Amino acid sequence: MKTTKHNFTITKKHFKVKGLMAGHGISQQSVADKFRVTRMAVSRVVLGRSTSARIRAEIAIRVGMSVQQLWPPKRRRPARA
């Protein structure tokens, strides 16, 4: 795992989404152009740093998977006693 200067961990899951996009010939820029957002906005969604239902849905449709398969719900931590 790689950690950035912002204490954010990039996991294999994030590389999976990027790899699937590349394998299907999908660029982050093409998704950004469709929704008139920046490529960086799409990158943040792919990396899990931000959420956007429409960007996630578009990527999922293009790679032929569900949003839940690409971005599984986060597990909640048990409450402290």
Residue, then its C-alpha position, 0 to 999 in steps of 0.5 A: m500500500k502507498t500512503t500520500k502526504h495527506n495520510f490517505t491510503i491508496t488500496k488495491k481496490h482503487f487500482k482495480v477501478k483504474g485498471l478496469m477503466a484502462g482495460h476498457g479504453i476509458s479515460q478519466q478525461s472522457v468521463a470528466d468531459k461527459f459531465r463537464v467536470t475536471r479530470m481531477a474530480v473523476s480521479r478523486v471519485v476513482l480513488g475513493r476520496s470523493t463520491s459522485a453517484r453519477i460519475r460512479a454509475e457512468i464508470a460502472i456502466r462502461v466497465g460492465m459492473s455494478v457500482q457496489q462491485l466497484w465501490p463496496p459499502k464501507r464497513r462501520r467500526p463497532a461503537r466503543a463502550 
